[in-house]
Amino acid sequence: MVRQLSKDDMGVMGIALALVGFIEIFSQIGIGPALIQRKDLSPAQITGAFFISLLLGIAFTVSLYFLAPVAGKFWDHAPLTPVLQVIGLSFLISALSIVPKSLIIKEMQFKKLFFASATAMTIGNLVIGITLAMMGYKIWAYVFALLSQNLIMTVAFWIQHPVSLKAKWNWSDVKGMMSYGAGSTLFNMFNYAATKADTLIVGKFFDVGAGTSGESRMAATGVYDRSVWLMGLPITVLGKLSDSVMFSGLSMIQDEKQKLQKAFFGGAYFIALLIIPACVFMVFFTEEIVLLFLGKQYLSAIPVVQILFIGVAIRSLIKLSDAVVRALKAVYRASLIKFFFLILVCAGTYFGLAGGLTGVAWAIVGAITIQFIVMTWLSLRLIDADFSTMLGKMVPGLILGLIVLFASLLAQWILGMTELNFVINLLIGIVFNALAILVIAVQSPWIFGKGSDNILKTLAGKYPNAPILRTVHKKMNAKKRR
């Protein structure tokens, strides 16, 4: 899709989706999280949640249609107006899906969630979106891909988890949920705004003279938006896990501190083990990743993406803290933190523009780091745990990060003497790092952690006959006997 659309088109979509995503938080007023967090739900509460969502979806769809011209004038870009008016239909579509989707997550039926998402993305994006883009529909291919994806996903949710609605319900049935939902909305509002404010500010205030390639303001916005999108790919995956698995799971054990601590530290271990090495690898192979996902027209994004990749691991760990504060009803305190993070992002982006898009990227990484420290402090207080224990759980990930650092340096040194295709370069980098990690896993499996916090030990217990895991199992038992 990104190869079929211009950078100006991507800039318009970046602004449009940021605005729609922000407004959608209010259109749902935290009903989804409230359904998930509440331990017991009555039919009347489910019915009330559905009709409130539906009424809000209709109201916000109509409101955006008439307010879209204001946004077009503010960003001084007329094509933004019709795009917003059509995308506004997503409010109504999303409103219809909130109840069945939330109940699927609450019951942790993630196969159903995966099926709905995979089906919608395949048909909406790959079939409808790319087909329309290749037929010359340009930005409207992106718009209709998103709407069709949302519509297909909504239908799939209802088919897999039909909801029986009562004829009558009272406001008192949903009053308690609305109280939690208000706090959740406040939390999501600041959290989402902080992740999109930089794109909106770049779209409004970017100085063409600060660009190195003479790009228009909207084209520069497209470059920055796609850079943030690349940074967000692994975070989005972990974000879905946080919203689905961690949030619903922690809500079930919200009164059991020991289980909460185990779940939190286990999450920190796995995130660090997966994301820290991945971050190091992505920093070294940014050019190849940009060419693979965005194409040659986005070569100017490479230094921006490289800086933003530094913050991937930090933002991923923040997702863990987000799940904790939401499950333990600390959304109002967390909202205050998110508000200050939003201020940091806005100020950092505005003043960082003096250094171009790379200046903005450095400001964002700094703001993310500060947010991580404060959010982690709050989540650790909520579960009565200390920071040193969390750092201890992250040590295996940090060690693997160093291993990937040296493996990537070696791979880059070798590739520097060749002129291979970027795909081959990326594959060579992956192979080098995979072999380095494999050697460490076989020779020093204890590096991956101690006791139950060792992924290799867990896998060896489940698959004792796998050749490599069998070797790992023997080495760990030998070390234990010593």
LUMGU-907876 format. One record per residue (C-alpha): residue number from 1; residue in three letters; x, y, z. Coordinates in nm, 2 decimals. Each point is the difference from the previous one (the first is absolute). Example, Ala and Ser with C-alpha at 12.3 -4.5 7.8 and 13.67 -1.06 7.14 Angstrom:
BEGIN
PT resi resn      u      v      w
PT    1  ALA   1.23  -0.45   0.78
PT    2  SER   0.14   0.34  -0.07
REM end
This chain:
BEGIN
PT resi resn      u      v      w
PT    1  MET   0.00   0.00   0.00
PT    2  VAL   0.27   0.25   0.10
PT    3  ARG   0.17  -0.06  -0.34
PT    4  GLN  -0.31   0.09  -0.19
PT    5  LEU  -0.08   0.32   0.20
PT    6  SER   0.20   0.32   0.00
PT    7  LYS   0.16   0.14   0.32
PT    8  ASP  -0.25   0.28  -0.01
PT    9  ASP  -0.28  -0.26   0.01
PT   10  MET   0.16  -0.17   0.29
PT   11  GLY   0.04   0.34   0.18
PT   12  VAL  -0.38   0.06  -0.04
PT   13  MET  -0.08  -0.35   0.13
PT   14  GLY   0.24   0.05   0.29
PT   15  ILE  -0.18   0.31   0.11
PT   16  ALA  -0.35  -0.14  -0.07
PT   17  LEU   0.06  -0.33   0.19
PT   18  ALA   0.16   0.19   0.30
PT   19  LEU  -0.31   0.22   0.02
PT   20  VAL  -0.25  -0.28  -0.04
PT   21  GLY   0.18  -0.23   0.25
PT   22  PHE   0.00   0.28   0.26
PT   23  ILE  -0.37   0.08  -0.05
PT   24  GLU  -0.09  -0.38   0.01
PT   25  ILE   0.12  -0.01   0.36
PT   26  PHE  -0.28   0.23   0.10
PT   27  SER  -0.25  -0.17  -0.23
PT   28  GLN   0.05  -0.32   0.21
PT   29  ILE   0.04   0.17   0.35
PT   30  GLY   0.19  -0.30   0.13
PT   31  ILE  -0.29  -0.25  -0.04
PT   32  GLY   0.23  -0.27  -0.14
PT   33  PRO   0.25   0.01   0.28
PT   34  ALA  -0.28   0.02   0.26
PT   35  LEU  -0.16  -0.32  -0.14
PT   36  ILE   0.34  -0.18   0.02
PT   37  GLN   0.10   0.13   0.35
PT   38  ARG  -0.33  -0.07   0.17
PT   39  LYS   0.00  -0.35   0.16
PT   40  ASP  -0.38  -0.06  -0.03
PT   41  LEU  -0.23   0.13  -0.28
PT   42  SER  -0.38  -0.02  -0.02
PT   43  PRO  -0.20  -0.02  -0.32
PT   44  ALA  -0.14   0.35   0.07
PT   45  GLN   0.36   0.14   0.03
PT   46  ILE   0.10  -0.16  -0.33
PT   47  THR  -0.31   0.14  -0.17
PT   48  GLY   0.05   0.35   0.14
PT   49  ALA   0.36   0.00  -0.11
PT   50  PHE  -0.10  -0.09  -0.35
PT   51  PHE  -0.27   0.27  -0.05
PT   52  ILE   0.22   0.27   0.16
PT   53  SER   0.28  -0.10  -0.24
PT   54  LEU  -0.24   0.01  -0.30
PT   55  LEU  -0.14   0.34   0.09
PT   56  LEU   0.35   0.15   0.05
PT   57  GLY   0.12  -0.16  -0.33
PT   58  ILE  -0.29   0.17  -0.19
PT   59  ALA   0.06   0.33   0.17
PT   60  PHE   0.37   0.01  -0.07
PT   61  THR  -0.03  -0.11  -0.36
PT   62  VAL  -0.25   0.29  -0.07
PT   63  SER   0.21   0.25   0.20
PT   64  LEU   0.32  -0.08  -0.18
PT   65  TYR  -0.17   0.04  -0.34
PT   66  PHE  -0.09   0.36   0.07
PT   67  LEU   0.32   0.08   0.19
PT   68  ALA   0.24  -0.14  -0.26
PT   69  PRO   0.03   0.33  -0.20
PT   70  VAL   0.14   0.16   0.32
PT   71  ALA   0.29  -0.25   0.00
PT   72  GLY   0.06   0.05  -0.37
PT   73  LYS   0.03   0.38   0.06
PT   74  PHE   0.22  -0.04   0.31
PT   75  TRP   0.26  -0.22  -0.18
PT   76  ASP  -0.05   0.21  -0.32
PT   77  HIS  -0.06  -0.31  -0.21
PT   78  ALA  -0.34  -0.04  -0.17
PT   79  PRO   0.02  -0.37  -0.08
PT   80  LEU   0.01  -0.08   0.37
PT   81  THR  -0.37   0.11   0.03
PT   82  PRO  -0.17  -0.28  -0.21
PT   83  VAL   0.24  -0.26   0.13
PT   84  LEU  -0.11   0.08   0.36
PT   85  GLN  -0.37   0.00  -0.09
PT   86  VAL   0.02  -0.35  -0.15
PT   87  ILE   0.23  -0.15   0.27
PT   88  GLY  -0.25   0.13   0.26
PT   89  LEU  -0.22  -0.30  -0.08
PT   90  SER   0.25  -0.20   0.20
PT   91  PHE  -0.15   0.14   0.32
PT   92  LEU  -0.34  -0.17  -0.08
PT   93  ILE   0.17  -0.32  -0.11
PT   94  SER   0.22  -0.02   0.31
PT   95  ALA  -0.30   0.07   0.22
PT   96  LEU  -0.17  -0.31  -0.12
PT   97  SER   0.31  -0.22   0.07
PT   98  ILE   0.08   0.12   0.36
PT   99  VAL  -0.22  -0.24   0.20
PT  100  PRO   0.08  -0.33  -0.18
PT  101  LYS   0.37   0.09  -0.04
PT  102  SER   0.03   0.09   0.37
PT  103  LEU  -0.17  -0.32   0.11
PT  104  ILE   0.23  -0.21  -0.22
PT  105  ILE   0.30   0.17   0.17
PT  106  LYS  -0.16  -0.03   0.35
PT  107  GLU  -0.04  -0.37  -0.05
PT  108  MET   0.35  -0.03  -0.15
PT  109  GLN  -0.12  -0.17  -0.32
PT  110  PHE   0.29   0.13  -0.20
PT  111  LYS  -0.04  -0.25  -0.28
PT  112  LYS  -0.32   0.18  -0.09
PT  113  LEU   0.17   0.34   0.03
PT  114  PHE   0.28  -0.12  -0.23
PT  115  PHE  -0.24  -0.15  -0.26
PT  116  ALA  -0.21   0.32  -0.02
PT  117  SER   0.31   0.22  -0.03
PT  118  ALA   0.18  -0.22  -0.25
PT  119  THR  -0.31  -0.03  -0.22
PT  120  ALA  -0.07   0.37   0.01
PT  121  MET   0.36   0.10  -0.07
PT  122  THR   0.03  -0.25  -0.29
PT  123  ILE  -0.31   0.10  -0.18
PT  124  GLY  -0.01   0.37   0.10
PT  125  ASN   0.37   0.08  -0.05
PT  126  LEU   0.14  -0.26  -0.24
PT  127  VAL  -0.30  -0.05  -0.23
PT  128  ILE  -0.20   0.32   0.01
PT  129  GLY   0.26   0.26   0.09
PT  130  ILE   0.29  -0.11  -0.22
PT  131  THR  -0.24  -0.08  -0.29
PT  132  LEU  -0.14   0.35   0.01
PT  133  ALA   0.34   0.15   0.04
PT  134  MET   0.13  -0.17  -0.32
PT  135  MET  -0.32   0.11  -0.18
PT  136  GLY   0.10   0.36   0.07
PT  137  TYR  -0.23   0.10   0.28
PT  138  LYS   0.30   0.14   0.20
PT  139  ILE  -0.09   0.12   0.34
PT  140  TRP  -0.36  -0.13  -0.02
PT  141  ALA   0.15  -0.36  -0.03
PT  142  TYR   0.14   0.05   0.35
PT  143  VAL  -0.33   0.15   0.13
PT  144  PHE  -0.22  -0.28  -0.13
PT  145  ALA   0.25  -0.26   0.11
PT  146  LEU  -0.03   0.12   0.36
PT  147  LEU  -0.38   0.02  -0.01
PT  148  SER  -0.04  -0.34  -0.15
PT  149  GLN   0.24  -0.15   0.25
PT  150  ASN  -0.19   0.14   0.29
PT  151  LEU  -0.34  -0.11  -0.15
PT  152  ILE   0.13  -0.36  -0.06
PT  153  MET   0.15  -0.02   0.35
PT  154  THR  -0.33   0.12   0.15
PT  155  VAL  -0.20  -0.27  -0.19
PT  156  ALA   0.25  -0.27   0.11
PT  157  PHE  -0.03   0.10   0.37
PT  158  TRP  -0.37  -0.03  -0.01
PT  159  ILE   0.01  -0.33  -0.18
PT  160  GLN   0.24  -0.15   0.24
PT  161  HIS  -0.14   0.16   0.32
PT  162  PRO  -0.37   0.09  -0.05
PT  163  VAL  -0.14   0.21   0.28
PT  164  SER  -0.36  -0.02   0.13
PT  165  LEU  -0.14   0.35   0.06
PT  166  LYS  -0.28   0.07   0.24
PT  167  ALA  -0.30   0.21  -0.10
PT  168  LYS   0.04   0.23   0.31
PT  169  TRP   0.29   0.13   0.20
PT  170  ASN   0.05   0.28   0.25
PT  171  TRP   0.27   0.26   0.05
PT  172  SER   0.07  -0.15   0.34
PT  173  ASP   0.11  -0.32  -0.17
PT  174  VAL   0.30   0.16  -0.16
PT  175  LYS   0.07   0.29   0.24
PT  176  GLY   0.28  -0.19   0.18
PT  177  MET   0.17  -0.09  -0.33
PT  178  MET  -0.03   0.35  -0.12
PT  179  SER   0.20   0.13   0.30
PT  180  TYR   0.29  -0.24  -0.08
PT  181  GLY  -0.05   0.08  -0.37
PT  182  ALA   0.05   0.37   0.06
PT  183  GLY   0.33  -0.06   0.16
PT  184  SER   0.10  -0.24  -0.27
PT  185  THR  -0.10   0.26  -0.27
PT  186  LEU   0.21   0.26   0.17
PT  187  PHE   0.30  -0.24   0.01
PT  188  ASN  -0.05  -0.11  -0.36
PT  189  MET  -0.05   0.36  -0.11
PT  190  PHE   0.34   0.13   0.13
PT  191  ASN   0.17  -0.33  -0.09
PT  192  TYR  -0.12   0.01  -0.36
PT  193  ALA   0.04   0.38  -0.04
PT  194  ALA   0.37  -0.04   0.11
PT  195  THR   0.06  -0.25  -0.28
PT  196  LYS  -0.16   0.21  -0.27
PT  197  ALA   0.07   0.36   0.10
PT  198  ASP   0.34  -0.01  -0.16
PT  199  THR  -0.15  -0.09  -0.34
PT  200  LEU  -0.26   0.27   0.03
PT  201  ILE   0.25   0.27   0.10
PT  202  VAL   0.24  -0.10  -0.28
PT  203  GLY  -0.29   0.03  -0.24
PT  204  LYS  -0.08   0.35   0.12
PT  205  PHE   0.34   0.16   0.07
PT  206  PHE   0.26  -0.19  -0.20
PT  207  ASP   0.23   0.25  -0.17
PT  208  VAL   0.07  -0.10  -0.36
PT  209  GLY   0.34   0.16   0.03
PT  210  ALA   0.09  -0.24   0.28
PT  211  GLY  -0.03  -0.30  -0.24
PT  212  THR   0.30  -0.13  -0.17
PT  213  SER  -0.18  -0.11  -0.32
PT  214  GLY  -0.23   0.30  -0.06
PT  215  GLU  -0.31  -0.19   0.09
PT  216  SER  -0.34   0.17   0.05
PT  217  ARG  -0.14   0.03   0.35
PT  218  MET  -0.25  -0.28  -0.07
PT  219  ALA   0.26  -0.23  -0.16
PT  220  ALA   0.23   0.05   0.31
PT  221  THR  -0.30  -0.09   0.22
PT  222  GLY  -0.04  -0.32  -0.21
PT  223  VAL   0.37  -0.08   0.05
PT  224  TYR  -0.03   0.05   0.38
PT  225  ASP  -0.33  -0.18   0.03
PT  226  ARG   0.15  -0.31  -0.18
PT  227  SER   0.31   0.02   0.22
PT  228  VAL  -0.22  -0.01   0.31
PT  229  TRP  -0.20  -0.28  -0.15
PT  230  LEU   0.32  -0.21  -0.05
PT  231  MET   0.10   0.07   0.36
PT  232  GLY  -0.35  -0.11   0.11
PT  233  LEU  -0.01  -0.34  -0.18
PT  234  PRO   0.14  -0.20   0.29
PT  235  ILE  -0.16   0.23   0.25
PT  236  THR  -0.34  -0.06  -0.16
PT  237  VAL   0.04  -0.37   0.04
PT  238  LEU   0.09   0.03   0.37
PT  239  GLY  -0.27   0.26   0.04
PT  240  LYS  -0.26  -0.25  -0.12
PT  241  LEU   0.14  -0.25   0.24
PT  242  SER  -0.02   0.26   0.28
PT  243  ASP  -0.35   0.10  -0.08
PT  244  SER  -0.12  -0.36  -0.04
PT  245  VAL   0.20  -0.25   0.19
PT  246  MET   0.16   0.21   0.28
PT  247  PHE  -0.29   0.23   0.07
PT  248  SER  -0.26  -0.27   0.01
PT  249  GLY   0.23  -0.24   0.19
PT  250  LEU   0.11   0.26   0.26
PT  251  SER  -0.36   0.10   0.05
PT  252  MET  -0.09  -0.35   0.10
PT  253  ILE   0.28   0.00   0.27
PT  254  GLN  -0.03   0.37   0.10
PT  255  ASP  -0.03  -0.09   0.37
PT  256  GLU   0.29  -0.25   0.02
PT  257  LYS   0.33   0.19   0.03
PT  258  GLN   0.24  -0.30  -0.03
PT  259  LYS  -0.16  -0.11  -0.33
PT  260  LEU   0.01   0.36  -0.12
PT  261  GLN   0.37   0.03   0.07
PT  262  LYS   0.07  -0.33  -0.17
PT  263  ALA  -0.20   0.10  -0.31
PT  264  PHE   0.16   0.35  -0.01
PT  265  PHE   0.36  -0.13   0.03
PT  266  GLY  -0.07  -0.28  -0.24
PT  267  GLY  -0.12   0.25  -0.25
PT  268  ALA   0.31   0.22   0.05
PT  269  TYR   0.22  -0.30  -0.05
PT  270  PHE  -0.16  -0.11  -0.33
PT  271  ILE  -0.02   0.36  -0.14
PT  272  ALA   0.36   0.07   0.08
PT  273  LEU   0.11  -0.34  -0.14
PT  274  LEU  -0.18   0.06  -0.33
PT  275  ILE   0.01   0.38  -0.06
PT  276  ILE   0.34   0.12   0.13
PT  277  PRO   0.19  -0.23  -0.25
PT  278  ALA  -0.25   0.09  -0.27
PT  279  CYS   0.06   0.37   0.06
PT  280  VAL   0.37  -0.03  -0.03
PT  281  PHE  -0.04  -0.20  -0.33
PT  282  MET  -0.25   0.26  -0.14
PT  283  VAL   0.24   0.29   0.08
PT  284  PHE   0.28  -0.17  -0.20
PT  285  PHE  -0.23  -0.10  -0.29
PT  286  THR  -0.23   0.30  -0.02
PT  287  GLU   0.08   0.07  -0.37
PT  288  GLU  -0.10  -0.36  -0.10
PT  289  ILE  -0.32   0.01   0.21
PT  290  VAL  -0.10   0.34  -0.15
PT  291  LEU   0.06  -0.12  -0.35
PT  292  LEU  -0.20  -0.32   0.07
PT  293  PHE  -0.30   0.16   0.16
PT  294  LEU  -0.01   0.34  -0.16
PT  295  GLY   0.20   0.00  -0.32
PT  296  LYS   0.27   0.23  -0.15
PT  297  GLN  -0.22   0.31   0.01
PT  298  TYR   0.04  -0.01   0.38
PT  299  LEU   0.38   0.00   0.02
PT  300  SER  -0.02   0.34   0.18
PT  301  ALA  -0.17  -0.18   0.28
PT  302  ILE   0.30  -0.22   0.09
PT  303  PRO   0.16   0.23   0.26
PT  304  VAL  -0.34   0.07   0.16
PT  305  VAL  -0.09  -0.37   0.02
PT  306  GLN   0.34  -0.09   0.14
PT  307  ILE  -0.04   0.24   0.29
PT  308  LEU  -0.36  -0.11   0.07
PT  309  PHE   0.11  -0.36   0.00
PT  310  ILE   0.20   0.08   0.32
PT  311  GLY  -0.33   0.06   0.18
PT  312  VAL  -0.18  -0.32  -0.11
PT  313  ALA   0.11  -0.21   0.31
PT  314  ILE  -0.09   0.28   0.24
PT  315  ARG  -0.35   0.05  -0.15
PT  316  SER  -0.05  -0.37   0.00
PT  317  LEU   0.07  -0.02   0.38
PT  318  ILE  -0.24   0.30   0.05
PT  319  LYS  -0.28  -0.21  -0.14
PT  320  LEU   0.05  -0.24   0.29
PT  321  SER  -0.04   0.27   0.25
PT  322  ASP  -0.31   0.13  -0.19
PT  323  ALA  -0.17  -0.34   0.05
PT  324  VAL   0.08   0.00   0.37
PT  325  VAL  -0.15   0.35   0.08
PT  326  ARG  -0.31  -0.08  -0.21
PT  327  ALA  -0.06  -0.34   0.17
PT  328  LEU   0.05   0.15   0.35
PT  329  LYS  -0.23   0.30  -0.06
PT  330  ALA   0.29   0.26   0.02
PT  331  VAL  -0.10   0.16  -0.32
PT  332  TYR  -0.04   0.35   0.15
PT  333  ARG   0.35   0.00   0.14
PT  334  ALA   0.14  -0.14  -0.32
PT  335  SER  -0.20   0.26  -0.20
PT  336  LEU   0.20   0.28   0.18
PT  337  ILE   0.32  -0.17  -0.11
PT  338  LYS  -0.13  -0.03  -0.36
PT  339  PHE  -0.10   0.37   0.01
PT  340  PHE   0.36   0.11   0.09
PT  341  PHE   0.13  -0.24  -0.27
PT  342  LEU  -0.23   0.17  -0.25
PT  343  ILE   0.15   0.34   0.10
PT  344  LEU   0.35  -0.14  -0.05
PT  345  VAL  -0.09  -0.13  -0.34
PT  346  CYS  -0.16   0.32  -0.12
PT  347  ALA   0.28   0.22   0.13
PT  348  GLY   0.27  -0.23  -0.12
PT  349  THR  -0.15  -0.03  -0.35
PT  350  TYR  -0.05   0.38  -0.03
PT  351  PHE   0.35   0.09   0.10
PT  352  GLY   0.15  -0.31  -0.15
PT  353  LEU  -0.12   0.11  -0.34
PT  354  ALA   0.29   0.25  -0.01
PT  355  GLY   0.22  -0.30  -0.06
PT  356  GLY  -0.23  -0.15  -0.26
PT  357  LEU  -0.17  -0.34   0.03
PT  358  THR   0.30  -0.15   0.18
PT  359  GLY  -0.02   0.27   0.26
PT  360  VAL  -0.36  -0.10   0.06
PT  361  ALA   0.10  -0.37   0.02
PT  362  TRP   0.26   0.07   0.27
PT  363  ALA  -0.26   0.20   0.20
PT  364  ILE  -0.25  -0.29  -0.02
PT  365  VAL   0.26  -0.25   0.12
PT  366  GLY   0.08   0.23   0.30
PT  367  ALA  -0.37   0.04   0.09
PT  368  ILE  -0.06  -0.38  -0.03
PT  369  THR   0.29  -0.07   0.24
PT  370  ILE  -0.14   0.24   0.26
PT  371  GLN  -0.34  -0.16  -0.03
PT  372  PHE   0.14  -0.35   0.05
PT  373  ILE   0.17   0.10   0.32
PT  374  VAL  -0.31   0.16   0.15
PT  375  MET  -0.25  -0.27  -0.12
PT  376  THR   0.22  -0.28   0.12
PT  377  TRP   0.03   0.17   0.34
PT  378  LEU  -0.38   0.02   0.03
PT  379  SER  -0.06  -0.36  -0.11
PT  380  LEU   0.26  -0.14   0.24
PT  381  ARG  -0.16   0.19   0.28
PT  382  LEU  -0.34  -0.14  -0.08
PT  383  ILE   0.13  -0.36   0.02
PT  384  ASP   0.24   0.06   0.29
PT  385  ALA   0.31  -0.08  -0.19
PT  386  ASP   0.34   0.16  -0.05
PT  387  PHE   0.19   0.13  -0.31
PT  388  SER   0.31  -0.21   0.07
PT  389  THR  -0.20  -0.33  -0.04
PT  390  MET  -0.14   0.13  -0.33
PT  391  LEU   0.35   0.08  -0.12
PT  392  GLY   0.12  -0.34   0.10
PT  393  LYS  -0.27  -0.16  -0.22
PT  394  MET   0.12   0.21  -0.29
PT  395  VAL   0.37  -0.10   0.02
PT  396  PRO  -0.04  -0.30  -0.25
PT  397  GLY  -0.15   0.24  -0.25
PT  398  LEU   0.28   0.25   0.05
PT  399  ILE   0.27  -0.27  -0.04
PT  400  LEU  -0.17  -0.12  -0.33
PT  401  GLY   0.00   0.36  -0.11
PT  402  LEU   0.38   0.01   0.04
PT  403  ILE   0.03  -0.32  -0.20
PT  404  VAL  -0.21   0.14  -0.28
PT  405  LEU   0.21   0.32   0.01
PT  406  PHE   0.32  -0.19  -0.07
PT  407  ALA  -0.17  -0.23  -0.26
PT  408  SER  -0.14   0.29  -0.18
PT  409  LEU   0.33   0.19   0.00
PT  410  LEU   0.16  -0.31  -0.16
PT  411  ALA  -0.27  -0.04  -0.25
PT  412  GLN   0.02   0.37  -0.10
PT  413  TRP   0.38  -0.02  -0.03
PT  414  ILE  -0.03  -0.30  -0.24
PT  415  LEU  -0.29   0.16  -0.20
PT  416  GLY   0.20   0.32  -0.03
PT  417  MET   0.24  -0.18  -0.23
PT  418  THR  -0.29  -0.11  -0.23
PT  419  GLU  -0.27   0.16  -0.21
PT  420  LEU  -0.30  -0.24   0.05
PT  421  ASN  -0.37   0.06  -0.02
PT  422  PHE  -0.15   0.15   0.32
PT  423  VAL  -0.22  -0.31   0.05
PT  424  ILE   0.31  -0.22  -0.01
PT  425  ASN   0.18   0.23   0.24
PT  426  LEU  -0.30  -0.02   0.24
PT  427  LEU   0.00  -0.38  -0.02
PT  428  ILE   0.37  -0.02   0.06
PT  429  GLY  -0.04   0.22   0.31
PT  430  ILE  -0.28  -0.22   0.13
PT  431  VAL   0.20  -0.32  -0.06
PT  432  PHE   0.31   0.14   0.18
PT  433  ASN  -0.20   0.10   0.30
PT  434  ALA  -0.21  -0.32   0.01
PT  435  LEU   0.32  -0.21  -0.01
PT  436  ALA   0.16   0.21   0.28
PT  437  ILE  -0.31  -0.04   0.22
PT  438  LEU  -0.01  -0.37  -0.08
PT  439  VAL   0.36  -0.05   0.10
PT  440  ILE  -0.06   0.18   0.33
PT  441  ALA  -0.31  -0.20   0.06
PT  442  VAL   0.18  -0.33  -0.04
PT  443  GLN   0.33   0.09   0.17
PT  444  SER  -0.13   0.23   0.28
PT  445  PRO  -0.38  -0.06   0.04
PT  446  TRP   0.01   0.15   0.36
PT  447  ILE   0.04   0.35  -0.17
PT  448  PHE  -0.37  -0.02  -0.08
PT  449  GLY  -0.09   0.03   0.36
PT  450  LYS  -0.04  -0.20   0.33
PT  451  GLY  -0.25  -0.25   0.11
PT  452  SER  -0.35   0.04  -0.15
PT  453  ASP   0.11   0.32  -0.17
PT  454  ASN   0.20  -0.18  -0.26
PT  455  ILE  -0.18  -0.04  -0.33
PT  456  LEU   0.24  -0.28  -0.11
PT  457  LYS  -0.07  -0.20   0.32
PT  458  THR  -0.37   0.04  -0.06
PT  459  LEU   0.02  -0.11  -0.37
PT  460  ALA   0.23  -0.29   0.09
PT  461  GLY  -0.25  -0.12   0.25
PT  462  LYS  -0.28   0.01  -0.26
PT  463  TYR   0.20  -0.14  -0.29
PT  464  PRO   0.27  -0.23   0.16
PT  465  ASN   0.07  -0.19  -0.33
PT  466  ALA   0.09   0.31  -0.21
PT  467  PRO   0.38  -0.04  -0.08
PT  468  ILE   0.11   0.35   0.11
PT  469  LEU  -0.23   0.02   0.30
PT  470  ARG   0.12  -0.35   0.11
PT  471  THR   0.36   0.14   0.01
PT  472  VAL  -0.12   0.31   0.19
PT  473  HIS  -0.18  -0.22   0.25
PT  474  LYS   0.31  -0.21   0.07
PT  475  LYS   0.22   0.30   0.04
PT  476  MET  -0.24   0.17   0.25
PT  477  ASN  -0.04  -0.32   0.20
PT  478  ALA   0.38  -0.04   0.01
PT  479  LYS   0.04   0.36   0.13
PT  480  LYS  -0.27  -0.06   0.25
PT  481  ARG   0.17  -0.31   0.14
PT  482  ARG   0.33   0.19   0.04
REM end
